[in-house]
Amino acid sequence: MNKEHRTFRPCPIPTPQYGRPSMLSLKNRSGSFASLLALAVMGCQPNVSTTTQTAATPAGQATAQTTSQPQTVSSTNVSSETKPAEASHGEKKHKYTNRLINEKSPYLRQHMHNPVDWYPWGEEAFAKARKENKPILLSIGYSTCHWCHVMERESFENEKIAEFLNEHYVSIKIDREERPDVDKIYMTYVQASTGGGGWPLNVFLTPELKPFFGGTYFPAEPKYGKRSFLDLLQLIQQMWADDEQRAKVLNAAGQQFEQIKSFTSVKPTGELELSTALLTNAVAKFKSMYEPQYGGFDQQPKFPRPSLPRFLLAQAHKMGDQEAIKMVLHTCDAMAAGGIYDHIGGGFARYSVDAKWLVPHFEKMLYDNAQLVQLYLDAYLVSGQSKYADVVRDILKYVLRDMTHPGGGFYSAEDADSEGHEGKFYCWTEDQLDEILDDDEMKVVVRYYGITEEGNFEDHSHPEPLKKLNVLSIVDPKLNEAEAKLLESANKKIFDKRDTRVRPGLDDKVLASWNGLMLGAIARAGAVLKEPKYIAAAEKNVAFLKEKLWVAKSKTLYHRWRDGERDNVQLLDAYSSLMDGVLHVYEATLKNEYLQFALDLSDGMIKRFYDPEVGGFYQSDESSRHLLLRLKEDYDGAEPSGNSVASLALLRLAKITDNKKLLEAAEKTVNLFATQLSGTPHSVPYLVSAMAYLLNEPHRVVIAGDASSDAAQKLLLAAHEVFQPNKVILGNTGPVEEFAKGLKGKDGPVVFLCTGTFCHPPTTDPKKVASLLKGKK
């Protein structure tokens, strides 16, 4: 068996096939200071050379080659702010402690004992840069990013590099999950200036926060075709110290900022009309991206990116396109069989580095698993095959077991690494398995998971990689009844043994945006699968978020809570995703308090982020400090954009409540991105789903009567057991449309299925409800 291994590729951004069409390119890039610096530092080669079975490098990533001898490093002392005195952290003694010890972010706290004099994003750092006229190193990552760990180990724990940074730079660390608005601005610059992006993201800024050079991972020593990080730091410092060169830096940074500002401003074309032809075009485009051998809609690396197959499945089901349905179901099967799926503990890793879904980067993200719950629920309802429901149950079992705060909030992620090695928690040698399984179990496991003595995975990013490791994936699924029982008992033993290992780090911050995605997923799963415990978990989550992050009086939603403290950041993604999630809870329970909460969130979101002149929502609110730009994000990557989620959620909420203000905001937002919907639908698949909802009159399932009664609950569950994405479910009380309030039941709850002003005769029969919905397209 060929062994999968990886050289350098940073934790990438999922990019649609043929590149990200919405990505801008800085004009006259070849003449910019950044390009001159890139040539001096990196040479002219445009791409990092990699082997074929490795973790992903974004296309066009600027490379670094050794082109000159390094400067002599200054012998300055480590900054007094990074205290060299012994500092205790738990039972371990640390030589250095910096300002990040006061932060709540798990990612920032991973760096609190670096010798680098790190600052958090804020005025203290900016004032120092202005006062001392120093460039800023802005380093952005997240706690579960493997290559962030590698760069920390190699460079940020290196005292020689730290000395130079502390003397000549102001160094700022950002958790991209806490501040996606800041990350987006500087990622846009790096993608525009280099053609690629990913994390760790390292950008050099002027004291006025304008970028002039950036990239992703830089090695401490020359390798991967790159020169060393210290060489780069020295060259930039040398240029900055020269008055003439610094003037060029400032001039180029100003010019490029204006270009980015111009290119990222979204304006309505007024020429394109939304039509069902655009939906047909999107289906054709997505089908053309399909990779038939192993499934998926990328080549390598492969991201699940559920918003794309979810749209394709919905349209294929509507149009009777069996070919497209098979594409999505094959993708679901391949992902669930691959190493990207945790066959022992449940849940999906972030992405696969190869085309086969075999070797993942092992971090597990809440947002991925939330969206995959929705995709596998769709697959279950369309196909009727219980295996997809089983995947949903396994994901949610994992989330409720390992990713849930006792109070009900959902944690953000689990790391790829444990004990300094990526995948160590999840991978097994043949000998390790042989020690814990009996002979019959071992025979089944070896065949089922394709276990070999030499293994199938080795992490060459580590200086001392572990040998003979096997990533578990389903190689031979054909088992008889006796063998299936043996596999079940073996998996239980493997799980119990794995539970004694050192776990990967847990990023236990609670983000409103990602919680909203999981909230909607678990609420819908509870209704579709008739699992009361999922509904209970959803309701507990809403209560937690309202207590920790919501201020009802001002309709303000904050973004992050951790360790008893919330932040002071407000983001579109938080409002839109939580509004969407709360709407799912309403449709699963018909409790009016959730519908009212969704309306309150929509009010707060429109007030803070909406552009009434041309439509669309800004990612950050108007009062956000220290942001060069307010962007209207449209790209639906691993996470759907705030504009996409807001559009579809507002359309659903408007249909339930007949609120014209919400409908107008949604329509103007979808129309604002008509160019992308027409020309590059694969960059905005979630928004394409919103367009489909807008172009087709939704069906309204109105349950009239006491929604809490057993009879009403049976009718409600019947409405959820049919795949019909173009519907809303509502009661006839509370802040619903006036039309629904006028519908009354007789001798108990009844269902009215309405489209526009037409309603079918009411029924009390759950089977009739399902039958009527199945007849709708």
Protein Blocks (a to p, Z undefined) as FASTA:
>chain_A
ZZdddddddddddddehiafklccdehklmpmklmmmmmmnojbfbdcddfbdcdddehi
acdddfbdcddddfbdcdfklccbdcdehjbccfbdcfklmpmblklmmmmmcfbdcdde
dfklmmmmmmnopacddddddfklmklmmmmmmmmmpmklmmmmmmmpccddddfklmmm
lmmmmmmmmmmmnopacddddddddfkopafbdcdddcfbdcehiacfklmmmmmmmmmm
pmklmmmmmmmmmmmmmmmmmmmpccdeklaccdfklmmmmmmmmmmmpcfkngpjdfbd
cdfklmlmmmmmmmmmmnopaklmmmmmmmmmmmmmmmkbcfkngpadfbdfbfnomacc
fbdcfklmmmmmmmmmmmmmmnopaklmmmmmmmmmmmmmmmccfklpacfbdcfbeghi
ghklmpccfklmmmmpcfklmmmmmmmnopafkopadcfkbfbdcehiacdddfblcccf
klmmmmmmmmmmmmmmmmmpccddddfbdcfklmmmmmmmmmmmmmmnopaklmmmmmmm
mmmmmmmmpcfklopacfbdcehiacfbdcfklmmmmmmmmmmmmmmnopaklmmmmmmm
mmmmmmmmpcfkngpjdfbdfklghiabdcddfbdcfbccfklmmmmmmmmmmmmnopak
lmmmmmmmmmmmmmmmmmmmmlmmmlmmmmmmmmpccdddddedjfkbmklmmmmmmmmm
pccfkbcdddfehjbdfklmmpccehiacddddehjbccdddfbfklmmmmmmmpZZ
